[in-house]
Amino acid sequence: MATAKDIIETDIPAVLKEKPELAKDINAIIHFDISGEGGGKWTLDATKAEGWVSEGIQGASKMTVTVSNDDFVKIREKKLNAQMAAMQGKLKFKPMDMGLAMKLAKLLG
């Protein structure tokens, strides 16, 4: 089974290599705080041309995404709707920036 680590460190950079316009569209630093087994903390820096993902919390983020590893994997596998997860409090964005959250959804979708 995939983990948040696989998705963030492998899938996201692969998608951004294929579609660099997504990074330009997001153009922000986003922190991921994933709880549970397979979780951890990562920084997505979409302001750079490459090397977008790093382990740990780096720099000042525009938004922090908090979610459990299980729910993150379910969202990525389209077994859990991100909007529903957010409404149920399983997926949290601080501060809530709907525009940025929608752009992030394109990357993870």
SERO-4910 file (N, C-alpha, C, O; in steps of 0.05 Angstrom, whole numbers):
BEGIN
 pado doro    nc1    nc2    nc3   cac1   cac2   cac3    cc1    cc2    cc3    oc1    oc2    oc3
  Met    A     17    -24      0      0      0      0     18     25      0     38     26     14
  Ala    A      9     45    -15     24     70    -16     23     84     10      4     81     26
  Thr    A     42    101     15     42    118     39     44    147     31     50    153      8
  Ala    A     39    165     50     42    193     44     70    199     34     74    216     16
  Lys    A     90    186     45    118    189     37    121    183      7    134    199     -7
  Asp    A    110    161     -2    111    154    -30     98    175    -48    109    183    -68
  Ile    A     75    184    -39     60    204    -55     75    230    -56     78    242    -78
  Ile    A     84    240    -33     97    266    -32    125    265    -45    132    284    -59
  Glu    A    140    245    -40    168    244    -49    171    233    -78    191    239    -91
  Thr    A    152    217    -87    154    205   -113    133    215   -133    139    224   -155
  Asp    A    107    213   -125     86    220   -143     85    250   -150     83    257   -173
  Ile    A     86    267   -129     84    296   -134    107    306   -152    101    320   -171
  Pro    A    132    299   -146    153    308   -165    150    297   -193    156    312   -213
  Ala    A    140    273   -196    135    262   -223    113    278   -238    116    283   -262
  Val    A     92    285   -224     71    301   -236     81    328   -244     75    338   -266
  Leu    A     97    341   -226    108    367   -232    128    367   -255    130    387   -270
  Lys    A    143    345   -259    161    343   -282    145    341   -307    152    354   -327
  Glu    A    123    326   -307    105    324   -330     90    350   -336     87    358   -359
  Lys    A     82    363   -315     65    387   -318     77    410   -302     66    417   -281
  Pro    A     99    422   -310    112    444   -295     93    468   -291     98    484   -273
  Glu    A     73    470   -308     54    493   -305     39    491   -279     30    512   -269
  Leu    A     36    467   -268     22    464   -242     38    478   -220     27    491   -202
  Ala    A     65    475   -220     81    489   -200     79    519   -203     77    533   -183
  Lys    A     79    528   -228     77    557   -233     50    567   -224     48    590   -213
  Asp    A     29    551   -227      2    558   -219      0    560   -188    -12    578   -177
  Ile    A     12    540   -174     11    540   -145     29    562   -134     20    578   -117
  Asn    A     54    564   -144     73    585   -137     73    593   -107     71    616   -100
  Ala    A     75    572    -90     75    577    -61     90    555    -47     95    533    -59
  Ile    A     97    559    -22    109    539     -5     86    527     12     72    542     25
  Ile    A     83    501     11     62    487     25     75    466     43     91    450     34
  His    A     67    466     69     77    445     87     56    423     90     32    429     90
  Phe    A     66    399     91     48    376     95     55    364    123     78    358    128
  Asp    A     35    361    140     38    349    166     20    325    166     -4    327    171
  Ile    A     32    301    161     17    277    158     21    260    183     43    253    190
  Ser    A     -1    253    196      0    238    221     -3    208    215    -11    200    194
  Gly    A      4    192    235      1    163    233     24    149    220     43    162    212
  Glu    A     23    123    219     44    107    207     47    114    177     28    115    162
  Gly    A     72    118    169     77    126    141     76    156    137     80    166    115
  Gly    A     70    170    159     67    199    157     94    213    162    115    200    162
  Gly    A     93    239    166    116    255    171    111    284    163     88    292    160
  Lys    A    132    299    160    129    328    153    146    333    128    169    324    126
  Trp    A    134    346    109    148    353     84    142    382     76    122    393     84
  Thr    A    159    392     59    155    419     47    153    416     17    171    404      5
  Leu    A    133    427      5    130    429    -24    135    458    -31    120    476    -23
  Asp    A    157    463    -45    164    490    -53    159    493    -83    176    487   -100
  Ala    A    135    502    -90    127    505   -118    136    532   -130    128    539   -152
  Thr    A    153    546   -115    164    571   -126    190    566   -141    200    583   -155
  Lys    A    200    541   -139    225    533   -152    220    519   -178    198    510   -183
  Ala    A    240    517   -196    238    504   -222    241    474   -220    233    459   -237
  Glu    A    254    465   -198    257    436   -193    265    431   -164    268    450   -149
  Gly    A    267    406   -156    273    400   -128    251    411   -109    257    423    -89
  Trp    A    227    405   -116    204    417   -103    199    406    -75    190    421    -57
  Val    A    205    381    -70    197    368    -45    222    363    -28    242    353    -37
  Ser    A    220    370     -2    241    364     17    228    354     43    206    362     50
  Glu    A    243    337     57    232    326     82    235    348    103    255    363    103
  Gly    A    216    348    122    217    368    143    203    394    135    194    397    112
  Ile    A    201    412    154    188    438    150    210    458    143    227    464    160
  Gln    A    209    469    119    229    488    109    215    514    101    195    514     86
  Gly    A    226    536    110    216    562    101    188    569    111    176    553    125
  Ala    A    180    593    104    153    603    112    133    593     91    135    600     68
  Ser    A    113    579    100     93    568     82     69    587     79     63    604     96
  Lys    A     56    585     56     32    600     51      8    584     63    -13    595     70
  Met    A     12    557     66     -9    540     77      3    514     88     23    504     77
  Thr    A     -9    504    109     -2    478    120    -26    459    117    -48    466    124
  Val    A    -20    435    105    -41    415    101    -36    394    123    -15    383    126
  Thr    A    -57    389    139    -56    369    160    -76    347    155   -100    353    150
  Val    A    -67    322    154    -85    299    148    -71    274    158    -46    274    161
  Ser    A    -86    252    162    -73    227    169    -63    213    144    -72    218    122
  Asn    A    -43    196    148    -32    181    125    -54    166    111    -55    166     86
  Asp    A    -71    152    126    -92    135    113   -110    152     96   -117    145     73
  Asp    A   -119    175    107   -138    192     92   -124    205     67   -136    208     46
  Phe    A    -98    212     70    -83    224     48    -81    204     25    -85    211      2
  Val    A    -75    179     32    -73    158     11   -100    153     -2   -102    150    -26
  Lys    A   -121    153     15   -149    149      4   -156    172    -15   -169    167    -36
  Ile    A   -148    196     -9   -154    219    -26   -139    216    -52   -151    220    -74
  Arg    A   -114    209    -51    -97    205    -75   -108    183    -93   -107    185   -117
  Glu    A   -119    161    -80   -129    138    -95   -159    143   -103   -172    124   -113
  Lys    A   -169    167    -97   -197    174   -104   -217    157    -89   -239    152    -99
  Lys    A   -210    147    -66   -229    131    -49   -242    149    -29   -262    142    -16
  Leu    A   -231    174    -26   -242    193     -7   -242    220    -21   -221    229    -31
  Asn    A   -265    234    -22   -267    260    -35   -254    281    -17   -261    283      7
  Ala    A   -235    296    -28   -220    316    -12   -239    336      0   -235    345     23
  Gln    A   -259    345    -15   -278    365     -4   -294    353     20   -298    367     40
  Met    A   -302    328     17   -316    315     40   -298    312     64   -306    317     86
  Ala    A   -272    304     58   -253    300     80   -249    327     95   -247    327    119
  Ala    A   -247    349     80   -244    375     92   -268    383    109   -266    393    131
  Met    A   -292    377     98   -317    384    113   -319    367    138   -331    376    158
  Gln    A   -309    342    138   -310    325    161   -287    330    181   -286    317    202
  Gly    A   -269    349    174   -247    355    191   -224    335    189   -205    337    206
  Lys    A   -225    318    170   -203    298    166   -179    311    151   -156    303    154
  Leu    A   -185    331    135   -165    346    119   -167    375    127   -188    388    124
  Lys    A   -145    386    137   -145    414    147   -125    430    132   -103    421    126
  Phe    A   -132    455    126   -115    475    113   -112    499    131   -132    510    139
  Lys    A    -87    506    138    -83    530    155    -63    548    142    -41    539    135
  Pro    A    -69    573    137    -96    584    137   -112    573    113   -100    564     94
  Met    A   -138    574    115   -154    564     93   -153    583     70   -163    606     71
  Asp    A   -141    574     48   -139    590     24   -151    573      2   -138    555     -9
  Met    A   -177    578     -4   -192    561    -22   -179    560    -49   -178    538    -62
  Gly    A   -170    582    -59   -157    583    -86   -132    565    -87   -128    550   -106
  Leu    A   -115    567    -66    -91    550    -65    -98    521    -60    -85    503    -72
  Ala    A   -119    516    -44   -127    488    -40   -137    475    -66   -132    452    -71
  Met    A   -151    491    -82   -161    480   -108   -138    474   -127   -138    454   -141
  Lys    A   -117    491   -127    -94    487   -144    -79    462   -134    -69    446   -151
  Leu    A    -78    458   -108    -65    435    -97    -80    409   -104    -68    388   -110
  Ala    A   -107    411   -105   -123    389   -112   -117    379   -141   -118    355   -147
  Lys    A   -111    398   -159   -104    391   -187    -78    375   -187    -76    356   -202
  Leu    A    -60    381   -169    -34    367   -167    -38    339   -156    -25    320   -166
  Leu    A    -55    336   -136    -59    310   -123    -79    293   -137    -80    269   -134
  Gly    A    -97    306   -154   -119    291   -167   -112    273   -189   -129    260   -200
***
